[in-house]
Amino acid sequence: MMKKVCIIGIGLIGGSLAKAIKKTHQSEIVFGFGRDRSRLEKAQKDNVIDQYSTDIGEALDGANMVIIATPVGSYESILKEMKPHIATNMVISDVGSTKVSVIEAIKAVFDGTLDNFIPAHPIAGKEKSGFEVSDDDLFANKKVIITPLENNNSESIKILTKMWERVGAEVDFMTPKSHDDLLGMTSHLPHMLAFSLVNYLISQHPEASVYAAGGFKDFSRIASGDAIMWRDICLHNRDSIIAHIKGYQESLNTLVDAIDSQNEKQLETLFRKAKNTRDSWID
């Protein structure tokens, strides 16, 4: 058992991980760091965390593991604050949705690499944010992608992997670039479509949602995601997201042409292919 795990940012993911670590008895103390003392106090009262501080030195003091769970745009400033307080035996990681940008932040702050920082990303979440909706089972049967750096210690990677596995996750490994391209397609693109769809409908008819059926509600659910987090994801995985949006635009053009030409066979083929693929995912 670890003596102290520090989680920087007690929101949905940070709060869920804190709960999961406590539930699986992996640390004597689960410590929360953030800017808002009143929020941290409430998280402690709700038994999300054991202790808290708004002082980064106090938060990191004696920590065996540190997890950054804030929007990726904040990483560089957080790493600068952390720098004087990092111990060589700390295992440091994160839960950010982009990975290349994390490495860039590390290089900017540490003039190269930080050997004990192991980037990671749990593929889990909800459309709501805040520790109030955190869930100690959020990571159960979910993927966690770890993107190790060249100089990472193998024992530290094992410790991080074990932590995620004990909260119920299935760990995969890939390169940071592969991660960003894959998530740009499977996660970031769908969120862009949901945000755009909701804005489009409201621009066309302010009361469109009143007449929306279940399909629209299902598809648009993820448009309730945290605006700051998704702003940062767009800015830090720009090339991949743009490439996939352009690729999707081409598929929409194919659909437009099929509808415009009243090509019954092509329309049916397009829809049947999508249906069969989707059905195979949930069998």
C-alpha positions as CSV (number, residue, x, y, z in Angstrom):
1,M,0.0,0.0,0.0
2,M,1.2,3.5,-0.8
3,K,1.4,6.1,1.9
4,K,0.1,9.0,-0.1
5,V,-1.4,9.6,-3.5
6,C,-1.9,13.2,-4.5
7,I,-4.5,14.1,-7.2
8,I,-4.2,17.5,-8.7
9,G,-7.7,18.6,-9.8
10,I,-10.7,17.1,-8.1
11,G,-13.3,17.0,-10.8
12,L,-15.1,14.1,-12.4
13,I,-12.1,12.1,-13.4
14,G,-9.9,13.2,-10.5
15,G,-12.7,12.6,-8.0
16,S,-13.6,9.3,-9.5
17,L,-10.0,8.1,-9.3
18,A,-9.7,9.3,-5.7
19,K,-12.8,7.3,-4.8
20,A,-11.6,4.2,-6.7
21,I,-8.1,4.3,-5.0
22,K,-9.8,4.6,-1.6
23,K,-12.3,1.8,-2.4
24,T,-9.4,-0.5,-3.4
25,H,-7.3,0.4,-0.4
26,Q,-4.3,1.4,-2.4
27,S,-3.1,4.3,-0.3
28,E,-3.2,5.4,3.3
29,I,-4.0,9.0,2.3
30,V,-5.7,10.3,-0.9
31,F,-4.7,13.9,-1.0
32,G,-6.4,16.6,-3.2
33,F,-4.9,19.7,-4.6
34,G,-6.7,22.6,-6.2
35,R,-7.3,26.3,-6.3
36,D,-10.7,26.5,-4.6
37,R,-10.5,25.7,-0.9
38,S,-14.2,25.6,-0.5
39,R,-14.5,23.0,-3.2
40,L,-11.8,20.9,-1.7
41,E,-13.4,21.1,1.7
42,K,-16.7,19.9,0.3
43,A,-14.9,17.0,-1.5
44,Q,-13.3,16.0,1.8
45,K,-16.7,16.2,3.6
46,D,-18.2,14.0,0.8
47,N,-15.4,11.4,1.4
48,V,-14.0,11.9,-2.1
49,I,-10.5,12.7,-0.6
50,D,-9.0,12.3,2.8
51,Q,-7.0,15.6,3.0
52,Y,-6.4,18.6,0.8
53,S,-4.4,21.8,0.4
54,T,-4.1,24.7,-2.0
55,D,-0.3,24.7,-1.4
56,I,1.5,22.6,-4.0
57,G,4.5,21.9,-1.7
58,E,2.2,20.6,1.0
59,A,0.2,18.5,-1.5
60,L,3.3,16.8,-3.0
61,D,5.2,16.4,0.3
62,G,5.7,12.6,0.9
63,A,3.5,11.6,-2.1
64,N,4.4,8.2,-3.7
65,M,2.2,9.0,-6.7
66,V,0.9,12.2,-8.2
67,I,-1.9,12.3,-10.8
68,I,-2.6,15.5,-12.8
69,A,-6.3,15.6,-13.5
70,T,-6.9,19.1,-14.9
71,P,-7.5,20.4,-18.4
72,V,-4.4,19.8,-20.6
73,G,-4.0,23.5,-21.2
74,S,-3.0,24.0,-17.6
75,Y,-0.2,21.4,-17.6
76,E,2.7,23.7,-18.2
77,S,1.8,26.1,-15.4
78,I,1.1,23.2,-13.0
79,L,4.4,21.5,-13.8
80,K,6.3,24.7,-13.1
81,E,4.6,24.8,-9.7
82,M,5.4,21.2,-9.1
83,K,9.1,21.4,-10.2
84,P,10.7,22.4,-6.9
85,H,8.8,19.8,-5.0
86,I,9.3,16.7,-7.2
87,A,11.1,13.8,-5.5
88,T,13.0,11.2,-7.6
89,N,10.9,8.3,-6.2
90,M,7.5,9.9,-7.1
91,V,5.5,8.2,-9.8
92,I,3.9,11.1,-11.7
93,S,1.2,10.7,-14.4
94,D,-2.0,12.3,-15.7
95,V,-5.4,11.6,-17.2
96,G,-5.3,14.1,-20.1
97,S,-7.0,13.4,-23.4
98,T,-4.0,14.4,-25.5
99,K,-0.5,13.1,-25.1
100,V,1.9,14.8,-27.5
101,S,1.0,18.1,-25.9
102,V,1.8,16.7,-22.4
103,I,5.3,15.8,-23.6
104,E,5.7,19.3,-25.1
105,A,4.8,20.8,-21.7
106,I,7.3,18.5,-19.9
107,K,10.0,19.5,-22.4
108,A,9.2,23.2,-21.9
109,V,9.4,23.1,-18.1
110,F,12.2,20.5,-17.6
111,D,14.4,21.3,-20.7
112,G,14.0,17.8,-21.9
113,T,12.2,15.0,-20.2
114,L,11.0,14.2,-16.7
115,D,12.0,10.6,-16.1
116,N,9.3,9.8,-13.5
117,F,6.4,11.3,-15.6
118,I,4.4,8.5,-17.3
119,P,1.6,9.9,-19.5
120,A,-1.7,8.1,-19.4
121,H,-5.3,8.5,-20.4
122,P,-8.4,6.6,-19.1
123,I,-11.0,6.3,-21.8
124,A,-13.9,6.9,-19.4
125,G,-16.1,9.8,-18.4
126,K,-19.5,11.4,-18.3
127,E,-21.2,14.3,-19.9
128,K,-21.4,16.0,-16.5
129,S,-18.4,17.5,-14.7
130,G,-17.4,18.0,-11.1
131,F,-16.6,15.6,-8.2
132,E,-20.3,15.6,-7.3
133,V,-20.9,13.2,-10.2
134,S,-17.7,11.2,-9.5
135,D,-18.0,7.4,-9.4
136,D,-15.7,4.9,-7.8
137,D,-16.6,2.4,-10.6
138,L,-16.0,4.8,-13.5
139,F,-13.0,3.0,-14.7
140,A,-14.3,-0.6,-14.3
141,N,-13.9,-2.5,-17.6
142,K,-12.7,0.7,-19.3
143,K,-9.5,1.1,-21.3
144,V,-6.5,3.1,-20.0
145,I,-3.9,4.0,-22.5
146,I,-0.3,4.5,-21.1
147,T,2.2,6.2,-23.5
148,P,5.6,5.7,-21.8
149,L,8.5,7.9,-22.4
150,E,11.9,6.6,-23.4
151,N,13.5,7.3,-20.0
152,N,10.7,6.1,-17.8
153,N,11.7,3.6,-15.2
154,S,10.2,0.2,-15.9
155,E,9.3,-0.3,-12.2
156,S,7.4,3.0,-12.2
157,I,5.4,1.9,-15.2
158,K,4.5,-1.3,-13.4
159,I,3.3,0.6,-10.3
160,L,1.1,2.9,-12.5
161,T,-0.2,-0.1,-14.4
162,K,-1.1,-2.0,-11.3
163,M,-2.9,1.1,-9.8
164,W,-5.1,1.3,-12.9
165,E,-5.7,-2.4,-13.0
166,R,-6.8,-2.5,-9.4
167,V,-9.5,0.1,-10.1
168,G,-10.8,-2.2,-12.8
169,A,-9.3,-0.8,-15.9
170,E,-7.7,-2.6,-18.8
171,V,-4.3,-1.1,-19.7
172,D,-3.0,-0.8,-23.2
173,F,0.2,0.8,-24.4
174,M,0.9,3.0,-27.5
175,T,2.9,5.9,-28.6
176,P,1.7,9.5,-27.8
177,K,1.2,10.2,-31.5
178,S,-0.8,7.0,-32.1
179,H,-2.9,7.9,-29.1
180,D,-3.7,11.4,-30.3
181,D,-4.6,10.2,-33.8
182,L,-6.8,7.4,-32.5
183,L,-8.6,9.5,-29.9
184,G,-9.0,12.3,-32.4
185,M,-11.1,9.9,-34.5
186,T,-13.0,7.9,-31.8
187,S,-13.5,10.6,-29.1
188,H,-12.6,14.1,-30.2
189,L,-14.4,14.0,-33.6
190,P,-17.8,12.7,-32.2
191,H,-17.7,15.5,-29.6
192,M,-17.1,18.1,-32.3
193,L,-20.0,16.8,-34.2
194,A,-22.3,16.9,-31.2
195,F,-21.3,20.4,-30.3
196,S,-21.8,21.5,-33.9
197,L,-25.1,19.7,-34.3
198,V,-26.6,21.3,-31.2
199,N,-25.4,24.8,-32.3
200,Y,-26.7,24.3,-35.8
201,L,-30.2,23.2,-34.7
202,I,-30.6,26.1,-32.3
203,S,-29.4,28.5,-35.0
204,Q,-32.1,27.2,-37.3
205,H,-34.9,27.0,-34.8
206,P,-34.6,28.2,-31.2
207,E,-37.2,25.6,-30.0
208,A,-35.8,22.7,-32.0
209,S,-35.0,20.7,-28.8
210,V,-38.7,20.6,-27.9
211,Y,-39.4,18.4,-30.9
212,A,-36.3,16.3,-30.7
213,A,-36.8,12.6,-30.4
214,G,-34.7,10.1,-28.5
215,G,-32.1,9.7,-31.3
216,F,-31.2,13.4,-31.1
217,K,-31.0,13.3,-27.3
218,D,-28.7,10.2,-27.4
219,F,-26.4,11.7,-30.0
220,S,-26.2,15.2,-28.5
221,R,-25.7,13.9,-24.9
222,I,-21.9,14.4,-25.1
223,A,-22.4,18.1,-26.1
224,S,-22.9,18.6,-22.3
225,G,-19.2,18.1,-21.9
226,D,-17.0,20.6,-20.0
227,A,-16.3,23.6,-22.3
228,I,-12.9,24.4,-20.9
229,M,-11.7,20.8,-21.2
230,W,-12.9,20.5,-24.8
231,R,-11.4,23.9,-25.8
232,D,-8.0,22.6,-24.5
233,I,-8.4,19.3,-26.3
234,C,-9.0,21.1,-29.6
235,L,-6.1,23.4,-29.2
236,H,-3.7,20.6,-28.2
237,N,-4.8,18.0,-30.8
238,R,-5.5,20.4,-33.5
239,D,-4.0,18.7,-36.5
240,S,-5.6,15.3,-35.8
241,I,-9.1,16.8,-35.1
242,I,-9.0,19.0,-38.2
243,A,-7.9,16.0,-40.4
244,H,-10.7,13.9,-39.1
245,I,-13.3,16.7,-39.5
246,K,-12.2,17.1,-43.1
247,G,-12.4,13.3,-43.6
248,Y,-15.9,13.3,-42.2
249,Q,-16.9,16.1,-44.5
250,E,-16.0,14.0,-47.4
251,S,-18.3,11.2,-46.1
252,L,-21.1,13.7,-45.8
253,N,-20.5,14.8,-49.3
254,T,-20.9,11.2,-50.5
255,L,-24.2,11.0,-48.6
256,V,-25.4,14.3,-50.1
257,D,-24.6,13.1,-53.6
258,A,-26.5,9.8,-52.9
259,I,-29.5,11.6,-51.6
260,D,-29.5,14.3,-54.4
261,S,-29.2,11.7,-57.1
262,Q,-31.9,9.5,-55.4
263,N,-29.5,6.6,-55.5
264,E,-31.5,4.0,-53.5
265,K,-28.9,1.3,-53.7
266,Q,-26.1,3.5,-52.5
267,L,-28.2,4.9,-49.6
268,E,-29.2,1.4,-48.5
269,T,-25.6,0.2,-48.7
270,L,-24.3,3.1,-46.7
271,F,-26.9,2.6,-44.0
272,R,-26.7,-1.2,-43.9
273,K,-22.9,-1.1,-43.6
274,A,-23.1,1.4,-40.7
275,K,-25.8,-0.7,-39.0
276,N,-23.9,-3.9,-39.3
277,T,-20.7,-2.3,-38.0
278,R,-22.5,-0.8,-35.0
279,D,-24.4,-4.0,-34.2
280,S,-21.1,-6.0,-34.3
281,W,-19.7,-3.7,-31.6
282,I,-22.5,-4.4,-29.1
283,D,-23.0,-8.2,-29.7
